[in-house]
Amino acid sequence: MKTGIHPTYHQKSKVSCSCGNSFAVGSTKEKLDIEICSQCHPFYTGKANLVDAAGRIEKFKRRLAKKKQ
């Protein structure tokens, strides 16, 4: 391996989320600012809601019911 071409690896880089959560990870950057983390992401918190665009779910259920008849 060539010497002097690799970035410095920080074992405990501080990650700060916009929700106020902070934790440490290994990274080549010393400090990371992120917008969304696992504490505030809707998928992980269970607050995700499915958006039914133009009744697609109902349309699918009607087609499925016709197919079964």
N, C-alpha and C positions, 0 to 999 in steps of 0.2 A: 504494500500500500504506500502511496505517496504521502509524505508528511507535509503538513501545512495547508492542505486543500480542503479538509473537512471542517464543517462548522463545529463550534463548541456545543456539546450536549449537556443540558442542565437536567439533573436528576429530579429536582423539585421546582418545576416552573409553576407559577401561580396563575390559575385560570379564574377570571372573574366574569360572571354572567350579569346581564342587565337586570335579572330578577333579584340579585343580591347574593346568590349562592357563589361560593368560591371553594376551590379544591386544588390539589397539586397533581401534576402529571409530569412525565418526562418529555422534553421537547428541546428543539434547538433555539427556541426563543425563551427569554427569561420571564416574560409576562404576556399573557394572552387575554384579550377582551372579546367575549363572545356575546351574541344576542339571545341565544336560546340554549338551554341545557336540558338534561334529563329530569330535573326537578320542576321545570316550567313547561316542557314540551307537551302539547295536548295528547299525543299518542301515548306517552308514558304515564301521564297523570290520570288518564281515563276520562278526560273531559272532551275528547274528540267527538264531534257530531258529524254524521254523514249528511252531506248536502244532496238533496234530491233535485236534480236539475230537470225541470219540465216534466215531472211525474214519470221518470224512467223506471223506477221500481214498480209502480203500479202497472205500467204498460207491460213490463216483463211478466208480472204475475198474471195478467189477463191472458197473455199469449200462452203461458204455461197451462193455465186452466183450460183454454180451448184445445190445446194439444192432448190433454188427458181425457177429454170427452170424446 
